[in-house]
Amino acid sequence: MFRTHTCGELRISDANKQVTLSGWVQRSRKMGGMTFIDLRDRYGITQLVFNEEINAELCERANKLGREFVIQITGTVSERFSKNANIPTGDIEIIVSELNVLNTAMTPPFTIEDNTDGGDDIRMKYRYLDLRRNAVRSNLELRHKMTIEVRKYLDSLGFIEVETPVLIGSTPEGARDFVVPSRMNPGQFYALPQSPQTLKQLLMVSGFDRYFQIAKCFRDEDLRADRQPEFTQIDCEMSFVEQEDIITTFEGMAKHLFKTLRGVELTEPFQRMAWADAMKYYGSDKPDLRFDMKFVELMDIMKGHGFSVFDNAAYIGGICAEGAATYTRKQLDALTEFVKKPQIGAKGMVYARVEADGTVKSSVDKFYTQEVLQQMKEAFGAKPGDLILILSGDDVMKTRKQLCELRLEMGSQLGLRDKNKFVCLWVIDFPMFEWSEEEGRLMAMHHPFTHPKDEDIPLLDTNPAAVRADAYDMVVNGVEVGGGSIRIHDAQLQAKMFEILGFTPEKAEAQFGFLMNAFKYGAPPHGGLAYGLDRWVSLFAGLDSIRDCIAFPKNNSGRDVMLDAPSTIDQTQLDELNLIVDIKEGE
């Protein structure tokens, strides 16, 4: 028997018990004739004691143990003289009588501690060591608990878990596919699913009226903190439902997860906001509502006073940061540089302070009378001590997005984005289509199977850009944790949608004929939603990136530095697949 107990299990009530433990050497300390070793496993840390006076040979062997050696010990549980209140086993220690070295270890390239000295790259290369750290391990335990709770909740509502294939056909809309060559079908390729979208719709046609799957998805797109090339969705679909049914079901699931995993009871219905209002007041379809700082448009007040930047702008808007009038010129200059960053792209920023006596001092005082500045102050409802920040630009949507970045930055600087505060929101009434400059045509904002709002269907013939979708996203603290839509179940309406999106009947048949044909055999009204499991876990764990809640993530270049993937493959494999690799010069 390698162990009778784990390293996080023993308490003072176990005193005088003979126990066997196995684990990794966390650290070793020699004090006089005593050697103290912290033994670690997944469950915790227990202090071991070797006494030179009792067994000099055993103590000498203990002194030769290095960090991360795997050992087994047998000994007696004893009350600890100098207790450690920071760990659950801190009241006891083990007086060791037997030591067995199961495996030696090289010195690890970084310390296996909560606050490690390892940078991201080295931790990703030695991820199997990084996973030994409490901070990372606890994220994976949280992920495990979340999947268990999701399954319990959905099972209680009659959902059935169905696995769908990972090797499928390529679909055009959305991100780029990862493709897999087929040896048995030379010159042909599978694609890895960006989501099981069409497959879960086929399950609805099959009569599985409540489906879910914790599904691996793959998208070949540029990475950032909340994106990985492979990620996991809690993928769900329901038949004979309207938007309200789906929102009610999955708002219930979110509340269940908050209560069981975070101990947070959310009793009120989640706020709902139309996409147009989210963009107008927050410049984002995933607004962070932990703080207010709503946009105020200033066209009527600030135009026509001789300040050409504003006079020539298509949009003038600002935010009011409560109590931030104490910002120094240096801080304000830093904010101006922030909005000028290439990834944000604003040309500059105007600021105004509300003084203690209510007067307004601004960076453009020479263009505006105090009367106009007071009108601006009233538009914000600003009070003495508040700071007003204004951006303008030629493109309304672009400037709103720039103002969104400034709002989030101010929220962070003022400590308003508390990771232990959760504000949940449904964003609804998305546009059905968005214009793609690259493609020169309308594209589906979500996907081609999204149902338009019934009252907007006539606009498909006259003004498709104005059509709203039966689509909804759940947003928590400015993070889109999930989204979905009611699907088209009528073959004629689906054909109309493909026509607007620029598909010829032949192309639509080639890409989606299997789905359109299935609809001819009796498709129920249906809709669904997919939650991002990685995002949910990172949100609950208070992480800034989803990487630390994934066991073996990729880096920002999409590389697995531990496995050194992607990599070249042997010529024999290329020959079997009938592939020739032709890398153009400079690539």
Salt bridges, closest charged atoms under 4 A:
ASP14 OD1 - LYS17 NZ 2.75
ASP38 OD2 - ARG27 NH1 2.69
ASP38 OD2 - ARG29 NH1 3.41
ASP41 OD2 - ARG3 NH1 3.44
GLU52 OE2 - LYS30 NZ 3.87
GLU68 OE1 - ARG40 NH2 2.76
GLU68 OE1 - ARG132 NH1 2.71
GLU79 OE2 - LYS83 NZ 2.86
GLU113 OE2 - ARG27 NH2 2.95
ASP120 OD1 - ARG123 NH2 3.06
ASP120 OD2 - ARG547 NH2 3.03
ASP130 OD2 - ARG123 NH1 2.59
ASP130 OD2 - ARG127 NH1 2.74
ASP130 OD1 - ARG133 NE 2.78
GLU141 OE2 - ARG42 NE 3.45
GLU141 OE2 - ARG137 NE 3.07
GLU149 OE2 - LYS152 NZ 3.32
GLU149 OE1 - HIS256 NE2 2.80
GLU161 OE2 - ARG151 NH2 2.76
GLU173 OE2 - ARG441 NH2 3.20
GLU221 OE2 - ARG227 NE 3.68
ASP226 OD1 - ARG224 NE 3.04
ASP226 OD2 - ARG535 NH2 3.51
GLU230 OE1 - LYS216 NZ 3.57
GLU230 OE2 - LYS554 NZ 2.60
ASP235 OD1 - LYS200 NZ 2.85
GLU237 OE1 - LYS200 NZ 3.53
GLU237 OE2 - ARG487 NE 2.84
GLU244 OE2 - ARG272 NH2 2.75
GLU251 OE2 - LYS255 NZ 3.43
GLU265 OE2 - LYS259 NZ 3.54
ASP288 OD2 - ARG290 NH2 2.66
ASP288 OD2 - ARG417 NE 3.14
GLU297 OE2 - ARG400 NH2 2.81
ASP333 OD1 - ARG329 NE 3.13
ASP386 OD2 - LYS383 NZ 3.93
ASP429 OD1 - LYS453 NZ 3.18
ASP429 OD2 - ARG468 NH1 3.84
GLU439 OE1 - ARG441 NE 3.53
GLU455 OE2 - ARG468 NH2 3.32
ASP456 OD2 - ARG468 NE 2.86
ASP461 OD1 - LYS496 NZ 2.60
ASP470 OD2 - HIS451 ND1 3.72
ASP470 OD1 - LYS453 NZ 3.51
ASP473 OD1 - HIS446 NE2 3.86
ASP534 OD1 - ARG143 NH1 2.76
ASP544 OD1 - LYS419 NZ 2.67
ASP548 OD1 - ARG123 NH1 3.85
ASP548 OD1 - ARG127 NH1 3.33
ASP564 OD1 - ARG559 NH2 2.80
